[in-house]
């Protein structure tokens, strides 16, 4: 049992599935209010996780779950930018 590393799990805001943190993309709202894709997973700010699929992003966009998770409004340009990065 000693030496077994615990895998951090996070929930996708699109499909609601729990997955290992490394498989998900982190979306972060940095202190100045800007929302962006956090490639490193280490930027400071309020984070939400999403599967790297356009389908999950569409679900999160439609139900506004990403906005609820980050507690702020997200513009269409930001969603479009995220969609490009997920492809």
Secondary structure per residue as TSV (DSSP state, phi and psi in degrees):
chain	resnum	aa	ss	phi	psi
A	1	X	-	360.0	-36.4
A	2	X	T	-65.8	138.2
A	3	X	T	95.0	-8.0
A	4	X	-	-79.8	120.8
A	5	X	-	-89.5	134.2
A	6	X	-	-77.7	131.8
A	7	X	-	-90.3	120.2
A	8	X	-	-67.1	129.8
A	9	X	E	-107.8	144.1
A	10	X	E	-135.9	154.9
A	11	X	E	-98.4	133.1
A	12	X	B	-73.4	130.8
A	13	X	T	-73.8	-14.2
A	14	X	T	-82.6	-62.6
A	15	X	T	-95.7	-15.4
A	16	X	-	80.3	9.6
A	17	X	-	-85.8	143.7
A	18	X	E	-83.9	127.0
A	19	X	E	-139.0	159.5
A	20	X	E	-59.3	138.3
A	21	X	G	-51.4	-38.0
A	22	X	G	-64.8	-25.6
A	23	X	G	-81.5	-13.6
A	24	X	E	-103.2	160.0
A	25	X	E	-101.7	134.2
A	26	X	E	-94.9	130.0
A	27	X	E	-107.7	130.8
A	28	X	E	-127.2	142.6
A	29	X	E	-105.2	108.1
A	30	X	-	-76.4	160.0
A	31	X	T	-48.1	-29.5
A	32	X	T	-80.3	-0.3
A	33	X	S	98.7	-4.7
A	34	X	-	-75.0	136.4
A	35	X	E	-106.4	128.5
A	36	X	E	-149.3	167.0
A	37	X	E	-80.9	125.8
A	38	X	E	-97.0	97.8
A	39	X	S	-67.9	-34.2
A	40	X	S	-82.7	-27.9
A	41	X	S	79.3	11.8
A	42	X	-	-121.9	0.5
A	43	X	-	-65.7	145.3
A	44	X	S	-82.4	145.1
A	45	X	S	137.7	-179.4
A	46	X	E	-77.8	124.0
A	47	X	E	-114.4	153.3
A	48	X	E	-139.1	150.2
A	49	X	E	-113.6	146.5
A	50	X	E	-145.6	146.6
A	51	X	E	-63.9	148.2
A	52	X	S	-77.8	49.2
A	53	X	S	-129.2	145.0
A	54	X	H	-63.8	-31.3
A	55	X	H	-60.8	-47.3
A	56	X	H	-66.4	-37.1
A	57	X	H	-64.7	-39.8
A	58	X	H	-62.5	-43.5
A	59	X	H	-61.5	-45.0
A	60	X	H	-65.4	-37.4
A	61	X	H	-68.4	-44.3
A	62	X	H	-63.7	-43.1
A	63	X	H	-91.3	0.1
A	64	X	T	58.7	26.8
A	65	X	H	-68.2	-32.1
A	66	X	H	-67.5	-40.2
A	67	X	H	-64.9	-39.2
A	68	X	H	-67.9	-40.5
A	69	X	H	-65.2	-34.5
A	70	X	H	-98.3	-1.5
A	71	X	T	46.0	53.4
A	72	X	S	-162.6	164.4
A	73	X	-	-79.6	143.9
A	74	X	-	-121.8	125.6
A	75	X	-	-75.4	161.0
A	76	X	H	-61.5	-35.0
A	77	X	H	-61.1	-40.4
A	78	X	H	-65.3	-43.3
A	79	X	H	-61.5	-42.9
A	80	X	H	-63.5	-40.3
A	81	X	H	-63.0	-42.8
A	82	X	H	-62.8	-41.3
A	83	X	H	-60.6	-42.8
A	84	X	H	-61.8	-43.8
A	85	X	H	-68.4	-29.2
A	86	X	H	-79.1	-16.3
A	87	X	-	-76.8	360.0
